[in-house]
Amino acid sequence: MCGIAGTYRWPDGKTVTDKLTDTLAHRGPDGAGRYDHPAGDGDVHLGHRRLAIIDLSGTGAQPMVSGGLALTYNGELYNAPELRAELAAAGVRFRGTSDTEVLLEAWRRWGTDCLPRLRGMFAFGIFDERTGDLVLARDQLGIKPLFLLRRGTGLVFASELKALAAVTGGSLQVDPAALVASLLYYWVPDSRCAFREAEKLPPGSWLRCRPDGRVERGRYWHLKEVAAEGRERARGGELPDLAAVVEESTRRHLLSDVPVAAFLSGGLDSSYLTALAARHRPGISAYTIGFRTEDARFEAMPDDLRYARRVAERFGVDLHEIEIAPDVLDLLPRMTYHLDEPIGDPAAINTFLICRAAQEAGVKVMLSGMGADELFAGYRKHLANLIALRYQRVPPLLRRGVSAAVNRLPVATARRGYRSVRFAQRFLSFAELPEETAFRRSYTMYDREELLALIDPDLAGTVEDVLTEHADVYRDNELDDFVNRMCLADSRMFLPGLNLAYTDRSSMAASTEVRVPYVDVDVVRAAFAVPGDRKIVRRQGKAALKEAAVSVLPREVVYRPKGLFSAPLRAWMSRDLAPLVREVVHDGVLVRSGFLRRDALARLVAEDAAGRRDYSKHLWHVLTLEYWYRGATSKESG
């Protein structure tokens, strides 16, 4: 796991690449490397920051140069042993044991045809000295990031957007459409970028720059096609052995020459992975979080810590408990910087603090249960959208009465919050809408009218563009299964745009690698071969995964109420952050620039403070957006 950067036929490329690479130092504190070579009438420069995980010797250093190829690579290949054996049988002689060398030799033998054969997480740039071509590639599901910027025939790329911003002399301009999208979702979709000129290389794709200025793009993996193939397997009665697939993925994700630990929230996903990992790594360490008692009580949060302790004791896991009582006033600007784009999920703070504690204990690699909810329908929104179909059959008069009664209930008093009321109000906000609109509304921050009322009226057309993009992605499938349509949309948007993005950036800010065994090509194929009625059974989400896990975990852990990997936002907003919220609403840069309307923001604050509505997540995101925008516009101004 590392930070990669480079330039291709870019003015002053060496100096720019040095600065890019230095900006990424936190991603790789174990080493730094540079590579330079002519490319047509210009030059190519590759940079690398190393976090040494496999082959800790110098033979694993990067950029790796061999036989006319130069590679800068970020990631891990979990099928590297098999690929190495196949290449060795074909006559390849390896100098070391790194997966970097396996990737370089696989590219030499197969070119872009090697990409669908790779099983892991990766983003890389590879330069061919003979042809002068530079190719960039990204893993199938977008686990690892890769940002790029093109000007004329030149290109610059890096693992983080902040690196591109740092080398362009403040010339990058904020893209208002990306900010509108971030307000809607509380994250920026992978199809958009917070700065106008920059872009993210799409998951499952590659880009080739040629010395004559031509640029080619290709896709080697399509999640939509994988889902359609899964549907056909399910129709043929070919149901996967999920227990075997998940265990095999977990075993592969333990491949490492340094210690590996696990996130253990006490929920199903992390508990299952931790139990499986403990089979292969007895005594493995795990890290869990708890909250200040007064915060957890105010938020009415479930007691996840109790379940984490139970799993640790059952499987001989060395559990480390971290209380999340952060100085959020200090952490907020720090996290905003590291997250690169405006991401308003406070779980990023949890990830950072856990990874920092692990790193301080000498742990470089962590396993996470990320992705199981998207693939196996584990979020409340999945069940809620199914229930909404039945709710729509309730007589309209009765529905209106229920809605009026629930919306009169307070979501909080001065001493405690009411999660059930928050959930009920959330459900009623989308329960009567058409399928795609209901699904979008079930997890986004605002409906169309609320968003239009919040922002600059000149951006009304942008709102329509953002909503249309969601509809287009949601409907772009060949599935006749409502649950799997939701899972596919989540896996294409929510997973790479939010969860994988904050996990990568928060963990790498602490110089720690996070691996996600559920977000594995074989697990994904298996997940979409499971029919929706096996994913949600009665009121149980992730039913198929629970059925697999029950052979390993105690039933009380498997079938416990869903936990939360989040933060006590209402408590923070009403105490730690209340003065900052007032400052941003009345005199923030977003308000003064006209992007956000002061009166609309003030209404959100008043409703939340009075306990009539829960706008804590909305206001938290406004704070993250404010801090991000301050940093972005100060760079613009030089």
Secondary structure, 3 states (H helix, E strand, C coil): CEEEEEEECCCCHHHHHHHHHHHCHHHCECEEEEEEEEECCEEEEEEEEECCCCCCCHHHCCCEEECCEEEEEEEEECCHHHHHHHHHHCCCCCCCCCHHHHHHHHHHHHHHHHHHHCCEEEEEEEEECCCCEEEEEECCCCCCCCEEEEECCEEEEECCHHHHHHHCCCCCCECHHHHHHHHHHCCCCCCCCCECCEEECCCCEEEEECCCCCEEEEECCCHHHHHHHHHHHHHCCCCCCHHHHHHHHHHHCCCCCCCEEEECCCCHHHHHHHHHHHHHCCCCEEEEEEECHHHHHHHCCCCHHHHHHHHHHHHCCEEEEEEECCCHHHHHHHHHHHHCCCCCCCHHHHHHHHHHHHHHCCCCEEECCCCHHHHHCCCHHHHHHHHHHHHCCCCHHHHHHHHHHHHHCCCECCCCECHHHHHHHHHHCCCCCCHHHHHHHHHCCCCHHHHHHHECHHHHHHHHHHHHHHHHHHHCCCCCCHHHHHHHHHHHHHHHHHHHHHHHHHHHHCCCEEECCCCCHHHHHHHCCCCHHHHCECCECCHHHHHHHCCCCCHHHHCCCCCCCCCCHHHHHHCCCHHHHHHHHHHCHHHHCCCECHHHHHHHHHHHHCCCCCCHHHHHHHHHHHHHHHHHHHHHCC
